[in-house]
Amino acid sequence: MKAVIRRRTHRAVAGSARLWQASPLTYVVLIFGVVLSAFPLYWMFVVATRTNAVVGAVPPPFIAGQHLGANLRRLFDNEQAHFAKALVNSAIASAVVAFSTVFFSSLAGFAFAKLRFRGRNALLLLIVGTMMVPVQMGIIPLYMVMVHVHWTGKLQAVIVPFLVTGFGVFMMRQYAGQAVPDELIEAARVDGASTFRIFWSVVLPALRPAASVLALFTFMQTWNDFLWPRAVLNPDNPTVQVSLALLNSAYFNDYTLMFAGTVVATVPLAIVFVVFGRQIIGGIMDGAVKA
């Protein structure tokens, strides 16, 4: 084990040395890629700080203006978009769906990877099969179910159907099969731990890197989802993406208002990405050392 750690450390140091010795052209290409990727975000912020008259000018402005506060006040005072309520709804839905997906997917992934029970392969095949059904095909049946249970227009309609996903179960099953040794589970059983105790104290900490990635992707997907919330929620109880769509008018598009809303809607995603990004890197490094 120590020899493996030394070899991996040597390779990591060697890789760092190669990265440090990269040519200036490599840095120029990387900086150009970063600037090119960040420019849409910067342009979005510039438009959010300007007026519509300035945004339509030729050449367009590339420096931020002084109207961000006024545009934000118009955004939150807009009676049609209900933007403040949309932020709260999206935060609740995204957090609950991300937490639930990670928990239930990890639990199911542990069961499929490490437990032996009748019909395990058939159930796993059925779950994987759900990944092959396009989301658009399930909207009408799912909407009929929401109507039947009287959940149309309510926030639980965008939460409950997505508490666990086939992709999440399959992803955690694959990771649990490789990251958790059978000997570790058997040792916990010898010590008298129950199956759920083994999952909570032994398996779940080992799944932290994959769980962080799954939580990040699930939160972003739920936050950015538009089609299903637009179909099932009322305009007076929207999510962020639906609220941004409600800012459009049939005769006039207020681009500064829409871009101000997009800036505000991007901030929670950036915070979540920074928080979970550190967790992902930390988990990967822990796993590399422990292996």
C-alpha positions, -999 to +999 in steps of 0.1 A: +000+000+000+028+024+009+045+016-024+014+024-043+010+058-025+046+066-032+042+058-069+010+079-071+026+108-053+056+106-076+033+107-106+013+136-092+046+155-085+058+147-120+025+159-135+027+191-115+062+196-127+052+191-163+023+216-159+047+241-143+070+237-173+043+244-198+053+267-227+041+304-228+019+295-258+000+270-236-007+298-211-018+321-239-042+295-253-056+288-217-061+325-210-078+330-243-101+301-235-109+315-201-117+350-215-138+335-243-158+314-218-163+343-193-172+369-219-210+359-221-212+363-183-195+397-184-217+409-213-248+397-194-237+419-164-230+449-187-264+448-202-280+444-167-263+477-157-275+497-188-307+511-202-325+497-233-316+527-254-278+522-247-280+484-253-294+489-288-267+514-298-240+506-324-213+498-313-228+482-282-213+492-248-186+470-232-183+488-199-207+484-170-231+513-164-248+527-134-284+514-137-280+480-120-298+491-089-327+506-109-330+475-130-330+453-100-358+474-083-379+472-115-372+434-116-384+428-080-413+452-084-426+435-115-461+422-106-462+399-136-429+379-129-431+374-091-393+372-091-387+371-054-412+343-049-397+325-079-362+326-063-376+311-031-395+284-050-364+275-071-342+274-040-365+251-021-372+228-051-335+225-061-322+219-025-349+193-017-345+175-050-307+175-048-306+162-012-333+136-019-317+124-051-283+119-034-297+101-004-321+077-022-297+071-051-268+063-027-291+040-007-303+022-039-268+022-054-254+005-023-282-021-024-276-029-060-238-030-057-233-048-024-265-067-014-278-099-028-315-102-033-339-119-057-347-099-089-317-075-084-306-076-120-341-072-134-348-042-111-315-026-121-324-032-158-358-016-153-342+015-136-316+018-164-345+015-189-361+046-175-331+066-186-339+058-223-374+074-221-372+111-233-385+136-207-409+151-232-427+117-236-435+116-199-449+151-195-485+144-205-489+112-183-471+130-154-494+161-158-525+138-157-512+123-125-507+158-110-542+167-120-555+136-104-538+143-071-547+181-073-511+192-073-512+214-104-500+249-095-483+237-063-446+235-057-446+198-048-455+191-084-419+200-094-403+183-064-420+149-057-417+134-093-379+139-092-369+129-057-348+101-072-336+094-108-325+063-127-293+081-136-285+088-100-291+052-090-270+039-118-242+064-111-240+056-074-243+019-080-212+020-103-192+041-078-202+020-048-191-012-066-156+002-070-151+025-039-164+003-011-145-030-006-166-061+004-142-068+032-151-035+048-188-043+048-182-078+062-160-063+090-189-040+099-213-069+099-190-089+122-190-059+146-228-061+147-238-032+125-272-033+108-275-028+070-286+008+073-259+015+099-233+001+074-248+023+047-248+055+069-214+050+087-193+031+061-207+034+026-220+070+025-187+086+035-169+066+008-194+079-018-188+116-010-170+124-043-197+109-065-225+123-042-210+158-045-210+156-083-246+142-084-258+169-060-242+196-081-257+183-113-291+177-098-293+212-082-283+229-115-307+208-136-336+215-112-327+252-110-325+255-148-355+234-156-382+253-176-405+229-195-421+210-166-425+240-142-439+260-171-465+233-177-475+225-142-472+258-122-494+288-123-479+322-134-484+336-099-463+308-083-434+303-107-398+292-106-369+313-117-368+302-153-406+306-157-404+340-141-377+351-166-399+339-194-428+360-180-407+391-184-411+388-221-439+408-237-456+402-271-448+438-282-416+448-263-386+430-248-370+447-219-335+432-223-320+451-193-348+436-171-343+401-184-305+403-180-308+417-145-329+387-136-304+363-152-276+379-132-296+374-100-305+338-110-269+330-117-256+340-083-270+309-064-256+286-090-222+301-087-223+298-049-233+261-051-207+254-077-179+269-056-191+250-025-195+216-041-164+222-063-142+222-032-160+192-019-154+173-051-117+181-052-113+173-015-131+140-019-111+130-049-078+138-032-090+118-001-099+089-022-066+089-040-046+089-008-067+062+008-065+039-022 
